[in-house]
Every structure is written in C-alpha cells, then in structure tokens.
Amino acid sequence: MELAIEVMKASVGEPRDEGRAVLKVGAVLWKSDGTVDTACRGELRFGDHAEYTLLDKKNYTQRLDGAVLFTTLEPCAPNSRHYPNRSCAERIVNARIRQVWVGIEDPDPKVDRKGIKHLQDCGVEIHIFDRDLQEIINLENKDWLARALERAEAAKEAKEPKAIVLSELESPLATVATEDFSTEALEKYRTAAGIAEPVSSDRFNRRLVQQGLLSQENGPLVPTGFGMLLFGRKPRVAFPQAGLLGTIHYPDGKKETRDFDGPMVLIPPEVEQWLLDKLPSVIDRSTMLRQKVPSLPFEMVRETVVNALIHRTYDIRGAKCQLVITTDTITVKSPGGPLPPITLEQLRAFNAPMLSRNPELHYVFGRMGMAEERGLGMWSLKNRAEELGLPLPRYEWEDPYLVLTLFRNLEAVVKTLKPSVLKLLTDSERKGWQWLATKGRAKSGQYAKAMQMDGRTARRHLNRFLELGLVEKRGSGPSIDYEVI
C-alpha cells in the first residue's frame, strides 16, 4: 500500500490540462513468484490509467494468476468508459487477479463503488487501504477530487450494454412522480449545496438525473428509489422501512416516541430540534458565569443519525433505523452489518477505511454539510468524546442491527454493563473501567499512573477486565496494550 502511494506521486498530468488539478494514481502488482511491478497514471502515455499501463502494457504476456494488485483509486467500472474501451475492472478480471487492495473510491457516480462491486461479483477478493493511508491519497488528490465532484454533476451518462447496480433503489419507481417530491426538501438541498438553478428547472432536474435521483427513459421524469428516500414527501409509502423511529426513556419511567417519516434530508434537523426541546441541560461551572450547555453535543447525535440513514441496508424491509434515548446513553440502530470488507473490529477501533454503501445518499448529505464527503465520520465521534472526557462510543452487532451507543456521562459506561459482570467488579475496578473506556486502549503503566496505584494492582485490574471479556490484549511483552472491546 505504501509503495502504491509512492508510485502515485510520480503520476504525469496531461499537457492539455496545464494549470488544472492532476489526478494521481499508483498501482503495484505483487506476482506469485514474489516479484513486484509498478505503474502510475500517464507513465508511458498521457492519460493512460495506471492499471492499464501495468496490466496491458507491462505485463500483457505474463500469467497473473495468484497475483495481488494494489491501486490507490477504485478501478473504473464497466459502464464508466466510452464503448469499445474496456474498463480497468474488466481488465483486472480478465487477468485472473483474485485479490485487489483499493485506496479510495472514485467520486464519479458512474464509478463510485461500482468498480468494486463488479470485481466482487466476479469473485475478486477486495480489501481497502488503511485509514491513515487513505488520508494521504485524499490529500495528494485534494484539488482533483473537488473538481471531480463538480464534473460528475455535469457528466453525460455513457451507454453500455451492461450496468453495475449496487441497489434496486437506483431504479425508477413506477408508482410515483416528481409531484411526490417535497418542495421544502428540494429547496433545503439547493440552498445548503449552493446550487444556482431554481428547483424544478430543467437544469436542476438534469442535475438530479445525473445524480441518480431522477430517471428519464422514453417518457417523463420519474423519481428513483434513492430520490424518493431523500426528497419524497412520504417515502414510507413506497419504502415502509424508510425513516427513523425515536424513543426517549425518562428517569421517572415514562417514555415519549416520535416517528420521523418525511424526506430524509429533513430528518437530522428535525431530530436535533426534538432533542433540544426534550433533553435536560447540565450546568457548566468551568467559568464564573453559570452557562447551560446540552448534555450531549448535538453534532455527535447528528453524525450518528446521518450515518445510520446513509449506510444502512435498505434491502432489509422489516427493520427501521431507531434512535433510543435514556438517562445515560443515546443509541442508534442501523439495519445491516458493516459493508464488506469493513469489519466490526475496525469500527470498534475507529480505524475503518472509508467506503460508502449508498453513494447517492452519501453524496447529497455531503453536499449539504451533514456528512463527511468520503468517510463515516468516526474520527469526529471519537475525538469529540475524548475532548469531553466521555467514554468512547461503542459499536455492537445485534442481528439485524449495527448498534452505536454514545455515553452521556462518565458513569454510564459502568451502568450499562451486564449485571452479571457489574457485580464482579470492585469499586476501584469500576473507576478504572470508567477511565479506560475514555481512552480506548492503554498499557498497564499508563493505567497505574492514571489510577494512582502500583503496577501489580493495575495488572490485576486489567486481568480482571480481560477475564470478563471487556478488553483484549494487543502486542506482546512490554508493549502490550489493553484495548476496550
């Protein structure tokens, strides 16, 4: 992966694009005999893709069965190039390469996750670069990525005999029409995204067609499933699994519920206003003035809700996104597990690579400033919790839901332990668990210093956590870390 990034930096821009952002792509081929070959974009001829140069120019006569390919940008999909040009994804399959490591997704809606999907459909094993390496690729291509997102809106769709479909929601809906869109939701999107064209104008509608939110095939414009979810006045008429179910459990045992079943782009601000009116405030005594502040930063709640709506599996029709508030926690349940090859362990460690399950949804929320353009927003959740001295958010799998829990106070991480576990912890171990939960991982020496105890007692605490399945050991010898799971 690191070699692919180094090769990427040598990419050669096309002369006609002088003064414009240059796309940098690097590819590394690790062959079964142990030899390595590399290529970058434009290395042998201006504009040639790195994968094309590597596979068709440098290794055309070679047998590549068992080889592993590393590429810093998602290979272009079969429906993204003008006929009769073959896509890089097709070249990879034809070369019988069975394992590919991908750096970042291509932001072009005609490619985004579809190059990866084509490879997976053809039996290719996909891995994603580590998150820190993805950040390097994004930084090196910052200007190009910004321009690519702009060009994607105006790009003409290429005609190909076979299209890569990530979801049935890409298809037009026969039972709805553009009149079923909410004008308020469309105006909200237009304003937040800085779109100049008026809502319902030909150019505005053309933009929605290019984004896969409207479809026009030998007739009038028709909303797609994604368009209906985002802007439909009543999306649950077509998709009963859409929307968000909210529940607040009050300390006196009473509860309050609310269904957020309107246009998806309006749900996050509606949730924020609902919680602002309902959640109690705490007193901030860090200054001379007594100032009321929310008991949980709303940016964390918004990030969690938006991620649940964007990255859920809409194929699970019997499950809905859920928001559950208690005195100690805010929990969001999102139908569907992590998107392969992302794992639950990567989510728990807050180092999962960036990958979109529903790029059409992610793109709109990104343009509106409610989601990170190319990521899951996990780092911001982790960093904000650390800033506030709160336990780190917790990911769990409760079939069919991916569950993310935010802790509203330090004591919550102890209160939410299973009773069978809680009764086995001493008071000092409970305090130690509170501290460790705010750090995520620590060495025994760090734990001893923070808890002001000797090393032997610290190791006894950590071993107790280990026995109860609360932590796992990482590393060996003096470098052992105890990681919260």
MIMIVEX-562477 format. One record per residue (C-alpha): residue number from 1; residue in three letters; z, y, x. Coordinates in Angstrom, 1 decimal. Each point is the difference from the previous one (the first is absolute). Layout:
# MIMIVEX-562477
> NUM ALA Z Y X
...
This chain:
# MIMIVEX-562477
> 1 MET 0.0 0.0 0.0
> 2 GLU 0.9 2.4 2.8
> 3 LEU -3.2 -0.8 1.9
> 4 ALA -2.1 0.7 -3.2
> 5 ILE 1.7 3.4 -0.2
> 6 GLU -0.8 0.8 3.6
> 7 VAL -3.7 -1.1 -0.5
> 8 MET 0.0 2.1 -3.2
> 9 LYS 0.7 3.2 2.0
> 10 ALA -3.3 -0.4 1.9
> 11 SER -2.1 0.2 -3.2
> 12 VAL -3.2 2.1 0.3
> 13 GLY -0.9 2.5 -2.8
> 14 GLU -3.5 0.5 -1.3
> 15 PRO -1.7 3.1 1.5
> 16 ARG -1.1 1.3 -3.4
> 17 ASP 3.7 0.2 -1.0
> 18 GLU 0.9 2.4 2.8
> 19 GLY 3.0 2.0 -0.9
> 20 ARG 1.0 -2.4 -2.8
> 21 ALA 2.7 -2.6 0.0
> 22 VAL -0.9 -3.2 1.9
> 23 LEU 1.0 -3.4 -1.4
> 24 LYS 1.7 -2.1 2.7
> 25 VAL 0.0 -3.8 -0.4
> 26 GLY 0.8 -2.6 2.5
> 27 ALA -0.5 -3.8 -0.3
> 28 VAL 1.3 -2.9 2.2
> 29 LEU -1.3 -3.6 -0.1
> 30 TRP 2.4 -2.6 1.3
> 31 LYS -2.1 -3.1 0.5
> 32 SER 1.2 -3.6 -0.2
> 33 ASP -0.5 -0.4 3.8
> 34 GLY 2.5 2.8 0.7
> 35 THR -2.6 2.6 0.9
> 36 VAL 0.0 3.4 -1.5
> 37 ASP -2.8 2.4 -1.0
> 38 THR 0.2 3.5 -1.4
> 39 ALA -2.2 2.7 -1.6
> 40 CYS 0.5 3.4 -1.5
> 41 ARG -2.0 2.0 -2.5
> 42 GLY -3.2 1.4 1.5
> 43 GLU 0.5 -1.8 3.3
> 44 LEU -3.6 -1.3 0.3
> 45 ARG -1.7 2.2 -2.6
> 46 PHE 1.1 3.0 -2.0
> 47 GLY 1.4 -0.9 -3.4
> 48 ASP 0.2 -3.8 0.6
> 49 HIS 3.2 -1.5 -1.4
> 50 ALA 2.4 -1.5 2.6
> 51 GLU -0.1 -3.4 -1.7
> 52 TYR -3.8 0.0 -0.1
> 53 THR -0.2 0.8 3.7
> 54 LEU 2.6 -2.6 0.9
> 55 LEU -1.4 -2.9 -2.2
> 56 ASP -3.7 0.7 -0.2
> 57 LYS -0.7 1.7 3.3
> 58 LYS 2.4 -1.4 2.5
> 59 ASN 0.7 -3.5 -1.4
> 60 TYR -3.1 -0.8 -2.1
> 61 THR -0.6 -3.3 1.8
> 62 GLN 3.6 -1.0 0.2
> 63 ARG 1.9 -2.5 -2.2
> 64 LEU 3.0 1.9 -1.3
> 65 ASP 1.7 -2.8 -2.0
> 66 GLY 3.7 0.4 0.6
> 67 ALA -0.3 3.6 1.3
> 68 VAL 2.4 2.7 -1.1
> 69 LEU -1.3 3.5 -0.8
> 70 PHE 2.1 3.2 0.2
> 71 THR -1.5 3.1 -1.5
> 72 THR 1.7 3.4 -0.4
> 73 LEU -1.8 0.8 -3.3
> 74 GLU -0.6 -2.3 -3.0
> 75 PRO -3.5 -1.6 0.3
> 76 CYS -2.5 1.5 -2.5
> 77 ALA -0.4 -2.0 -3.2
> 78 PRO -3.3 -1.6 -1.3
> 79 ASN -0.5 2.7 -2.6
> 80 SER 0.5 2.9 2.4
> 81 ARG -3.2 0.1 1.9
> 82 HIS -3.6 0.7 -1.0
> 83 TYR -2.1 -3.2 -0.5
> 84 PRO -1.1 -1.9 2.0
> 85 ASN 2.7 0.9 2.6
> 86 ARG 2.7 -2.6 0.2
> 87 SER 3.6 1.1 0.0
> 88 CYS 2.4 -0.7 2.8
> 89 ALA 2.1 -2.2 -2.3
> 90 GLU -3.1 -2.2 -0.6
> 91 ARG -0.7 -0.1 3.8
> 92 ILE 3.6 -1.2 0.6
> 93 VAL -0.4 -2.8 -2.5
> 94 ASN -3.4 -1.0 1.3
> 95 ALA 1.5 -0.2 3.5
> 96 ARG 2.6 -2.5 -1.4
> 97 ILE 2.9 2.0 1.2
> 98 ARG 3.0 -1.2 -1.8
> 99 GLN 2.7 2.5 0.9
> 100 VAL -0.3 3.8 0.0
> 101 TRP 2.6 2.7 0.7
> 102 VAL -0.7 3.3 -1.7
> 103 GLY 1.4 3.4 1.1
> 104 ILE -0.3 2.3 -3.1
> 105 GLU -1.9 0.0 -3.2
> 106 ASP -3.3 1.9 -0.4
> 107 PRO 0.7 2.9 -2.5
> 108 ASP -3.5 -0.2 -1.5
> 109 PRO 0.5 -1.4 -3.5
> 110 LYS -3.0 -2.3 0.5
> 111 VAL 1.7 -1.6 3.0
> 112 ASP 3.8 0.5 -0.5
> 113 ARG 1.6 -3.5 -0.1
> 114 LYS -3.4 -1.5 -1.0
> 115 GLY -1.0 -0.9 3.5
> 116 ILE 3.3 -1.8 0.4
> 117 LYS -0.4 -1.6 -3.4
> 118 HIS -3.4 -1.4 0.9
> 119 LEU 1.4 -1.5 3.2
> 120 GLN 2.9 -1.6 -1.9
> 121 ASP -2.3 -1.4 -2.7
> 122 CYS -2.0 -1.6 2.8
> 123 GLY 3.0 -1.7 1.5
> 124 VAL 0.7 2.4 2.8
> 125 GLU 3.7 0.4 0.9
> 126 ILE 0.9 3.7 0.0
> 127 HIS 2.8 1.8 1.9
> 128 ILE 0.8 3.7 0.2
> 129 PHE 0.8 2.0 3.1
> 130 ASP 3.7 1.0 0.5
> 131 ARG 1.0 3.2 -1.7
> 132 ASP 0.5 2.0 3.2
> 133 LEU -3.5 -0.9 1.2
> 134 GLN -1.4 1.0 -3.4
> 135 GLU 1.5 3.4 0.5
> 136 ILE -1.9 0.4 3.3
> 137 ILE -3.2 -0.9 -1.6
> 138 ASN 0.6 2.4 -2.9
> 139 LEU 0.8 2.8 2.5
> 140 GLU -3.1 -0.6 2.2
> 141 ASN -2.2 0.1 -3.2
> 142 LYS 2.0 2.7 -1.9
> 143 ASP -3.0 2.4 -0.4
> 144 TRP -2.4 -2.8 -0.8
> 145 LEU 2.3 -1.5 -2.6
> 146 ALA 0.4 3.4 -1.7
> 147 ARG -3.8 0.5 -0.1
> 148 ALA -0.6 -3.6 -1.1
> 149 LEU 2.2 0.5 -3.1
> 150 GLU -2.0 3.1 -0.9
> 151 ARG -3.3 -1.8 0.6
> 152 ALA 1.1 -3.0 -2.1
> 153 GLU 0.2 2.2 -3.1
> 154 ALA -3.7 1.1 0.4
> 155 ALA -1.4 -3.2 1.4
> 156 LYS -2.7 -1.8 -2.1
> 157 GLU 0.7 -3.6 -0.9
> 158 ALA -2.2 -2.5 1.9
> 159 LYS -1.8 -2.6 -2.1
> 160 GLU 0.8 -3.5 1.2
> 161 PRO -0.5 -3.4 -1.7
> 162 LYS 3.6 -0.9 0.4
> 163 ALA 3.0 2.2 -0.4
> 164 ILE 3.5 -0.6 1.3
> 165 VAL 2.5 0.2 -2.8
> 166 LEU 3.7 0.4 0.7
> 167 SER 1.1 0.2 -3.6
> 168 GLU -1.3 -0.3 -3.5
> 169 LEU 1.2 3.5 -0.5
> 170 GLU -3.0 1.3 1.9
> 171 SER -2.2 -1.0 -3.0
> 172 PRO -0.8 2.3 -3.0
> 173 LEU 2.0 -0.6 -3.2
> 174 ALA -2.2 -0.6 -3.0
> 175 THR 2.7 1.0 -2.5
> 176 VAL 0.8 3.6 1.3
> 177 ALA -1.9 3.2 0.6
> 178 THR 0.5 3.2 2.0
> 179 GLU 1.6 1.6 -3.0
> 180 ASP 2.9 -2.4 0.6
> 181 PHE 0.8 1.9 3.2
> 182 SER 2.9 2.5 0.0
> 183 THR -1.2 3.5 0.7
> 184 GLU 3.5 0.9 1.3
> 185 ALA -0.2 -2.9 2.5
> 186 LEU -3.4 0.9 1.2
> 187 GLU 1.0 3.7 0.4
> 188 LYS 3.1 -1.1 1.9
> 189 TYR -2.2 -2.0 2.4
> 190 ARG -2.6 2.8 0.4
> 191 THR 2.6 2.6 0.8
> 192 ALA 2.1 -2.2 2.3
> 193 ALA -3.1 -1.3 1.9
> 194 GLY -1.5 3.5 0.3
> 195 ILE -3.2 -1.0 -1.8
> 196 ALA -2.2 3.0 -0.9
> 197 GLU -2.2 -1.6 -2.8
> 198 PRO 1.4 0.4 -3.5
> 199 VAL 1.2 -3.1 -1.8
> 200 SER -2.7 -1.8 -2.0
> 201 SER -2.8 1.8 1.9
> 202 ASP -2.9 -2.1 1.3
> 203 ARG 1.1 0.5 3.6
> 204 PHE 3.6 -0.9 -0.8
> 205 ASN -1.0 -3.1 -1.9
> 206 ARG -2.3 -0.9 2.9
> 207 ARG 3.0 0.2 2.3
> 208 LEU 1.9 -2.5 -2.3
> 209 VAL -3.0 -2.3 0.1
> 210 GLN 0.0 0.0 3.8
> 211 GLN 3.7 -0.8 0.0
> 212 GLY -0.5 -3.0 -2.3
> 213 LEU 1.9 1.6 -2.9
> 214 LEU -3.1 0.5 -2.3
> 215 SER -3.1 -2.2 -0.2
> 216 GLN -3.5 0.8 -1.2
> 217 GLU -2.3 -3.0 -0.4
> 218 ASN -3.0 0.7 -2.3
> 219 GLY 2.0 2.0 -2.4
> 220 PRO 2.9 2.5 -0.5
> 221 LEU 2.9 0.3 2.5
> 222 VAL 2.7 -2.6 -0.6
> 223 PRO 3.5 -0.1 1.6
> 224 THR 0.7 -2.8 2.3
> 225 GLY 3.4 -1.8 -0.1
> 226 PHE 1.2 2.1 2.9
> 227 GLY -1.1 3.2 -1.7
> 228 MET 1.7 -1.0 -3.2
> 229 LEU 3.3 -0.7 1.9
> 230 LEU -0.1 3.3 1.7
> 231 PHE -1.2 2.3 -2.7
> 232 GLY 0.1 -1.8 -3.3
> 233 ARG 2.1 1.5 -2.8
> 234 LYS 1.2 -3.4 -1.0
> 235 PRO -0.9 -2.4 2.9
> 236 ARG 2.2 -2.8 -1.5
> 237 VAL -2.4 -0.4 -2.9
> 238 ALA -2.4 -1.5 2.5
> 239 PHE 2.6 -1.3 2.5
> 240 PRO 3.4 -0.9 -1.5
> 241 GLN 1.3 -0.5 3.5
> 242 ALA -0.5 3.6 1.0
> 243 GLY 2.6 2.7 0.2
> 244 LEU 3.7 0.0 1.0
> 245 LEU 3.1 -1.1 -1.9
> 246 GLY 3.1 2.1 0.9
> 247 THR 3.7 -0.9 -0.6
> 248 ILE 3.1 1.9 0.9
> 249 HIS 3.4 -1.9 0.0
> 250 TYR 2.9 2.5 -0.3
> 251 PRO 3.5 -0.6 1.4
> 252 ASP 1.4 -0.4 -3.6
> 253 GLY -2.2 -3.0 -0.7
> 254 LYS -2.5 1.9 -2.1
> 255 LYS -3.7 0.0 0.9
> 256 GLU -3.1 2.1 -0.7
> 257 THR -3.6 -1.1 0.1
> 258 ARG -3.3 1.7 0.2
> 259 ASP -3.6 -1.3 0.1
> 260 PHE -2.4 2.0 2.2
> 261 ASP -3.3 -1.2 -1.5
> 262 GLY -2.3 3.0 0.4
> 263 PRO -2.6 0.8 2.7
> 264 MET 1.2 -1.4 3.3
> 265 VAL -0.4 3.4 1.9
> 266 LEU 2.5 1.5 -2.4
> 267 ILE 2.7 -2.7 0.4
> 268 PRO 1.6 1.1 3.3
> 269 PRO 0.8 3.6 -1.2
> 270 GLU 1.2 -1.3 -3.3
> 271 VAL 2.3 -2.4 1.7
> 272 GLU 1.4 2.8 2.2
> 273 GLN 0.7 2.3 -2.9
> 274 TRP 1.7 -2.9 -2.0
> 275 LEU 2.3 -0.8 2.9
> 276 LEU 0.7 3.7 0.8
> 277 ASP 1.3 0.3 -3.5
> 278 LYS 2.0 -3.2 0.0
> 279 LEU 1.3 -0.8 3.5
> 280 PRO 3.4 1.6 1.0
> 281 SER 0.1 2.3 3.0
> 282 VAL 2.4 -0.1 2.9
> 283 ILE 1.7 2.9 1.7
> 284 ASP -1.3 0.9 3.5
> 285 ARG 3.0 1.3 2.0
> 286 SER -1.8 0.4 3.3
> 287 THR -0.1 3.8 -0.6
> 288 MET 2.5 2.5 -1.2
> 289 LEU -1.9 0.3 -3.3
> 290 ARG 0.4 -2.9 -2.4
> 291 GLN -3.6 -1.0 -0.7
> 292 LYS -1.2 -2.7 -2.4
> 293 VAL -2.6 -2.4 1.4
> 294 PRO -1.6 -3.0 -1.6
> 295 SER 1.8 -3.3 0.6
> 296 LEU -3.2 -1.4 1.4
> 297 PRO -2.9 1.9 1.5
> 298 PHE -2.8 -0.1 -2.6
> 299 GLU -2.7 -0.3 2.7
> 300 MET 1.4 -3.5 0.7
> 301 VAL -0.1 -0.9 -3.7
> 302 ARG -3.5 1.4 -0.4
> 303 GLU -1.3 -1.9 3.1
> 304 THR 1.5 -3.2 -1.3
> 305 VAL -1.4 0.4 -3.6
> 306 VAL -3.5 1.1 1.3
> 307 ASN -0.2 -3.0 2.4
> 308 ALA 1.0 -2.4 -2.8
> 309 LEU -2.8 1.4 -2.3
> 310 ILE -2.6 0.0 2.7
> 311 HIS 0.6 -3.2 1.8
> 312 ARG 0.9 -2.3 -2.9
> 313 THR -2.1 -3.0 -1.1
> 314 TYR -1.6 1.0 -3.3
> 315 ASP -1.2 -3.6 -0.5
> 316 ILE 3.6 -1.0 -1.0
> 317 ARG -0.3 1.1 -3.6
> 318 GLY 3.4 -1.1 -1.2
> 319 ALA 2.0 2.2 2.5
> 320 LYS 0.4 3.8 0.1
> 321 CYS 1.4 2.4 2.7
> 322 GLN 3.6 0.6 -0.6
> 323 LEU 2.5 2.7 1.1
> 324 VAL 3.7 -0.9 -0.3
> 325 ILE 2.7 2.6 0.7
> 326 THR 3.7 -0.9 0.5
> 327 THR 3.0 1.9 1.4
> 328 ASP -0.7 -1.4 3.5
> 329 THR -3.7 -0.9 0.1
> 330 ILE -3.5 1.0 -1.0
> 331 THR -2.3 -3.1 -0.3
> 332 VAL -3.7 -0.2 -0.5
> 333 LYS -1.7 -3.3 -0.9
> 334 SER -3.7 -0.3 0.7
> 335 PRO -2.0 -3.0 -1.2
> 336 GLY -1.6 -2.0 2.8
> 337 GLY 1.0 -0.8 3.6
> 338 PRO -1.0 1.7 3.2
> 339 LEU -3.8 0.2 0.5
> 340 PRO -1.0 -2.7 2.5
> 341 PRO 0.1 0.1 3.0
> 342 ILE 3.0 2.3 -0.4
> 343 THR 3.3 -1.9 -0.2
> 344 LEU 3.4 0.6 -1.7
> 345 GLU 1.5 -0.1 3.5
> 346 GLN -2.2 2.9 1.1
> 347 LEU 1.0 2.0 -3.1
> 348 ARG 3.7 -0.6 0.7
> 349 ALA -0.4 1.1 3.6
> 350 PHE -1.9 3.2 -1.2
> 351 ASN -2.8 -0.8 2.4
> 352 ALA -2.6 -1.4 -2.4
> 353 PRO -3.6 1.1 0.9
> 354 MET -1.9 2.2 -2.4
> 355 LEU -2.1 -1.8 -2.6
> 356 SER -0.9 1.0 -3.6
> 357 ARG -0.1 -2.5 -2.8
> 358 ASN -1.7 2.5 -2.4
> 359 PRO -1.9 2.5 2.1
> 360 GLU -1.3 1.9 -3.1
> 361 LEU 3.6 0.7 -1.1
> 362 HIS 1.2 0.8 3.5
> 363 TYR -2.7 2.5 0.6
> 364 VAL 0.7 2.1 -3.1
> 365 PHE 3.8 0.1 0.6
> 366 GLY -0.7 0.8 3.7
> 367 ARG -2.2 3.0 -1.0
> 368 MET 2.7 1.2 -2.3
> 369 GLY 2.6 -0.1 2.7
> 370 MET 2.1 -2.7 -1.6
> 371 ALA -0.7 -2.8 2.4
> 372 GLU -0.8 -0.4 3.7
> 373 GLU -3.7 -0.2 0.4
> 374 ARG -0.1 -3.1 2.1
> 375 GLY 3.4 -1.6 -0.3
> 376 LEU 2.9 -1.2 -2.2
> 377 GLY 2.4 2.8 0.7
> 378 MET 2.6 -2.4 1.4
> 379 TRP 0.8 2.1 3.1
> 380 SER 0.9 3.0 -2.2
> 381 LEU 2.4 -2.2 -2.1
> 382 LYS 1.6 -1.3 3.2
> 383 ASN 0.3 3.3 1.7
> 384 ARG 1.4 1.8 -3.0
> 385 ALA 2.6 -2.6 -0.5
> 386 GLU 1.0 0.3 3.6
> 387 GLU 0.2 3.8 -0.2
> 388 LEU 2.4 -0.3 -3.0
> 389 GLY 2.1 -2.8 1.6
> 390 LEU -0.9 -2.3 -2.9
> 391 PRO -0.6 -3.8 0.3
> 392 LEU -3.6 -0.7 0.7
> 393 PRO -2.2 -0.9 -3.0
> 394 ARG -0.2 -3.8 -0.7
> 395 TYR -3.1 -2.0 -0.8
> 396 GLU 0.4 -3.3 -1.9
> 397 TRP -2.2 -2.5 -1.8
> 398 GLU 0.9 -1.0 -3.5
> 399 ASP -3.0 -1.8 -1.4
> 400 PRO -2.2 1.6 -1.2
> 401 TYR 1.4 3.3 1.2
> 402 LEU 0.2 1.7 3.4
> 403 VAL 3.4 1.8 -0.3
> 404 LEU 0.9 3.1 1.9
> 405 THR 3.6 1.2 -0.2
> 406 LEU 1.2 3.5 1.0
> 407 PHE 3.7 0.5 0.5
> 408 ARG 1.5 3.2 -1.4
> 409 ASN 3.2 -0.1 2.1
> 410 LEU 1.4 -1.8 3.1
> 411 GLU 2.3 -2.3 -2.0
> 412 ALA -2.9 -1.3 -2.1
> 413 VAL -1.2 -2.4 2.7
> 414 VAL 3.4 -1.8 -0.3
> 415 LYS 0.3 0.2 -3.8
> 416 THR -3.4 -1.6 -0.4
> 417 LEU 0.8 -3.1 2.1
> 418 LYS 0.4 -3.2 -1.9
> 419 PRO 3.6 -0.6 -1.1
> 420 SER 0.1 -3.3 2.0
> 421 VAL -0.9 1.9 3.1
> 422 LEU 2.2 3.0 -0.6
> 423 LYS 3.2 -2.0 -0.3
> 424 LEU -0.6 -1.5 3.4
> 425 LEU -0.1 3.4 1.8
> 426 THR 3.2 1.8 1.2
> 427 ASP 0.4 3.8 -0.6
> 428 SER -1.0 0.7 3.7
> 429 GLU -3.1 -2.3 -0.4
> 430 ARG -1.0 1.9 -3.1
> 431 LYS 0.2 3.3 1.8
> 432 GLY -2.0 -1.5 2.9
> 433 TRP -2.6 -1.3 -2.4
> 434 GLN -0.3 3.5 -1.5
> 435 TRP -0.7 1.5 3.4
> 436 LEU -2.5 -2.8 1.0
> 437 ALA -1.9 0.4 -3.2
> 438 THR -0.7 3.7 0.8
> 439 LYS -1.5 -1.0 3.4
> 440 GLY -2.0 -3.1 -0.9
> 441 ARG 0.7 -1.7 3.4
> 442 ALA 2.4 0.4 2.9
> 443 LYS 1.4 -1.7 3.1
> 444 SER 3.6 -1.2 0.0
> 445 GLY 0.9 2.7 2.5
> 446 GLN -1.3 2.7 -2.3
> 447 TYR 1.9 -1.5 -3.0
> 448 ALA 3.2 -0.1 2.0
> 449 LYS -0.3 3.6 1.1
> 450 ALA -0.8 1.2 -3.5
> 451 MET 2.8 -1.9 -1.6
> 452 GLN 2.4 0.8 2.9
> 453 MET 0.9 -3.6 0.7
> 454 ASP -0.1 -2.4 3.0
> 455 GLY -3.1 -2.1 0.7
> 456 ARG 1.6 -3.3 -1.1
> 457 THR 0.9 1.4 -3.5
> 458 ALA -3.5 1.5 -0.3
> 459 ARG -1.7 -3.4 0.8
> 460 ARG 2.3 -1.7 -2.5
> 461 HIS -1.1 2.4 -2.7
> 462 LEU -3.7 -0.4 0.8
> 463 ASN 0.3 -3.8 0.1
> 464 ARG 1.6 0.1 -3.5
> 465 PHE -2.9 2.1 -1.2
> 466 LEU -2.3 -2.6 1.6
> 467 GLU 1.8 -2.9 -1.7
> 468 LEU -0.3 1.7 -3.4
> 469 GLY -3.7 0.6 0.4
> 470 LEU 0.3 3.8 0.1
> 471 VAL -1.6 0.4 3.5
> 472 GLU -2.3 -1.8 2.4
> 473 LYS 0.1 -0.1 3.8
> 474 ARG -3.0 1.6 1.8
> 475 GLY -0.5 -0.6 3.7
> 476 SER 2.2 -1.9 2.4
> 477 GLY 2.8 0.6 2.6
> 478 PRO 1.3 3.5 0.4
> 479 SER -2.9 1.4 -2.0
> 480 ILE 0.9 -1.7 -3.2
> 481 ASP -0.3 2.2 -3.1
> 482 TYR 1.5 -0.8 -3.4
> 483 GLU -2.5 1.0 -2.6
> 484 VAL 0.9 0.6 -3.7
> 485 ILE -1.9 -2.3 -2.3
